[in-house]
Amino acid sequence: MKNILVLCTGNSCRSQIAEGYLRHFAGNKATIYSAGIETHGVNPKAIQVMAEDGIDISHHTSNNVDEYINIRFDYVITVCDNAKENCPYFPTKAQRFHYNFPDPAKATGTPDEVMNEFRLVRDMIKTYSVDFINQHFAHDSQ
């Protein structure tokens, strides 16, 4: 079983959404963790947009990356530039991947416009997650 860490600044939106999708698409092929350089709590709008797509992340917690320093990760995915620049060294041979998704928590406008930004970012992360699992686990028979 492979270990995947998704890392962002506050572990409240992007990494939580990615954790939900990676967990969904990987099934029993990987253990998925998410963390932040800081912890800001799971954003209720992230929970809402994931529920709209049938993924329940309401039980997720916001974790600091330091909590996972002793886990041997196979993959570390940073989902924002701040996390990429501040990602601590993991004493493993983890492959690192990076995609700078927009931060939906910074969206402005009407409540509908803000939720549409969350949906847009959710869909971008969903596509990335499907592609990541297909690329790295396509031949796993676990």
ABEGO torsion letter per residue (X at the ends): XBBBBBBBAAGABAAAAAAAAAAAAAEAABBBBBBBABBAEBBAAAAAAAAAAGBBAAABBBBBAAAAAABBBABBBBABAAAAAABBBBBBABBBBBBBBBBAAABBEBAAAAAAAAAAAAAAAAAAAAAAAAAAAAABAX
